[in-house]
Amino acid sequence: MKKLGFGIIGCGWIGTLKHIRIYSRMAETEVVALCDIDRSKAEAAARQAGLTDARLYVDYREMLQDPKVDVVVVAVPNALHADIAVAASAAGKHVLCEKPMATRATDARRMIDAAKTAGKKLTVGFQWRWRPEAMYIRQLCERGELGDIYFAKAHGLRRRGVPTWGSYMDPDKNGGGILWDGAPHSLDLTLWAMDNHKPKSVYANVHDLMRDKPEGNPWGIWRTEDFRVEDSGFALVTMENGATVSIEAAWLINIAEGQDMKTTLCGTKAGVDMFADNGGVRLNLIHDGKPAILRPDLSPVVFPGIPPELDPMQQEARLWVDCILHDAPPAVDPEQALVVTQILEGAYESARTGGLVTFR
């Protein structure tokens, strides 16, 4: 059987350590093309992965004309996602776009419409859904064991964790700061677990009060004048059914322990969070008439279709490839990813105006 030919656009950290690493090793796929505006990065990525036959490009438009490319991975700065994804769909390619899907909901909608018009698959890189604790929480919700979920938190707080590479501090390329970096993952986890993607309104604040405090950052220091985005953002989202979702995101904040890529859900029967000491979950409920905290052992859990030895990035890739080969819906529905963009775009607008932003 012919292997799926992957073309990776963007040979930075996520393009190389995630996508090139995985799709160059799967039995059904091969990386046939690499593209980066800095050709030396594409050359280095090809050398590192042993891709001696991969074609190298500096212009993604040229790569999209390559007949060997069946699937495109968009791993470039956030503001470029939409135009490249739309062009890739129009060129007849399936598209996996890294998070966030886009920095404007109208752009995310353009991406969905382009894929539908072309009859091609589109998905977004929300790989942390496939962590065992996230999948366990999702199953709890599906079984109704939490009852009606009326409050949730999307945790994206890093004690110190400012990315000092790439374009993270450039608002023109990244769209913003932490709200377009860590917050999409934790918000996606929360909405996906709740199975609730119908927001009504959002009210938010953002801050850059820590931008001149690089001490203790594990990823190095920065120049204050280069730090042109927010370092923290906080929002309250009201869903159409009345549920409240709190978004807490920071690259650096003075808390004792980081709380990144996590969710807390509170329902009428029980609550659950990701703060167990073993990296698992805590189930908070009434047992024998008294408050109790259960810490289930998730290590032996085997989820259908996903070998337990696969890390979340590999699980995402496995499901994406199967979706294409078997003409199935993508595991990450782009309509759900659009809602993440919609909420975060609204949060920025709320912070800018100081008012509540409502969604139609």
C-alpha positions, 0 to 999 in steps of 0.5 A, a space after each residue: 500500500 502506498 504510504 501517505 506522504 507528509 509535508 511539514 511546514 515549519 521546522 522549529 521545535 514542534 515541527 521537528 520533535 513532534 511531527 517529523 519524529 513521528 511521521 518519519 517512523 510510522 509504517 503508513 506514512 513518510 515525510 516527503 517534504 519539509 518547508 521553512 523560510 529559513 532553509 538551514 532549518 529544513 536542512 538541519 531537520 532533514 539531517 537529524 531525521 535521516 530524511 535523505 530523499 525529502 524535498 526542501 522548500 522555502 515557499 510553502 506555495 511551492 511545496 503545496 504543488 508537490 504531488 507526493 504530498 498528501 497531508 500537510 502539517 502547519 507548524 508555523 507562528 499562529 498568525 500564519 495558520 489560516 492562510 496556509 491551511 486554506 491554501 493547503 486544502 485548496 491544493 487537495 491536501 489533508 491538513 493538521 494545523 497546530 494549536 491554536 487553530 487561528 487567532 480569529 474565529 473568522 479565520 478558523 471558519 475559513 479553514 473549515 469551509 476550505 476543507 469542506 469545499 475541497 473534500 479533505 480532512 482538517 484537524 488541530 493539534 490538541 494532543 493532550 486529550 490523549 493523556 490517560 487522566 484526560 481520557 479517564 475524565 472524559 469517560 467519567 463525564 460520558 457515563 454521567 458520574 459527575 452529574 450536571 457539570 456547572 463549574 470548571 477550571 482550565 488551568 494553564 499556570 506555570 510557576 516559571 515557563 516563558 518560551 524564549 525561542 521562536 515568535 512567542 513574544 511577537 504579537 504580530 506573529 503569535 497573536 498574543 502571549 500566554 492566551 495563545 500558547 498554553 491556554 488553548 490546550 487547557 481550555 480544549 481539555 476542559 470543553 472536550 471533557 464537558 462535551 460543551 462547546 456552546 459559549 455565551 459570553 466571556 469577561 477577561 483581564 490580561 497582564 504584563 506585570 512580570 515581563 521584566 522578571 526573567 530570573 529563574 526561567 528554565 528556558 533562559 532570560 530575555 530582553 524586557 523590550 522584546 517582551 511585547 505580549 501578556 504574561 498572564 490572562 484570566 477569564 470567566 466564560 459563561 456557557 449557554 447552559 449556564 455553566 461557568 468556565 474559569 481560564 487561568 493562564 500564566 507564563 510566570 506567576 508566583 505560586 508554589 506549584 505549576 498547574 499547566 495543561 490541567 482541568 477541574 470539573 465540578 458536577 452535581 454528583 461529583 468533581 474531578 481534577 488532575 492534581 493527584 500526587 501520582 500525576 493522575 486524578 482526584 475524584 471528589 465525592 460523597 461516600 457513605 455519607 461523608 466527603 471523600 477523595 478517591 485517587 484511581 490508579 490509571 496505569 493499567 487502563 487500556 483504551 480501545 484502539 490505542 496501545 498504552 505505550 504510545 505517548 499523547 503525540 503518537 496517539 494523536 498521530 495514530 488517530 489522524 492517520 486512521 481518520 485519513 486511511 479509513 475516511 473517518 471523522 477526525 478525533 479533534 473536530 475542527 468545529 470544536 477547535 474553532 470554539 477555543 479560538 472564538 473564546 480566546 479571541 473574545 477574551 482578548 477583546 474583553 481585556 481590551 475594552 474592559 467589557 463583557 463579550 457575547 457570542 451569537 
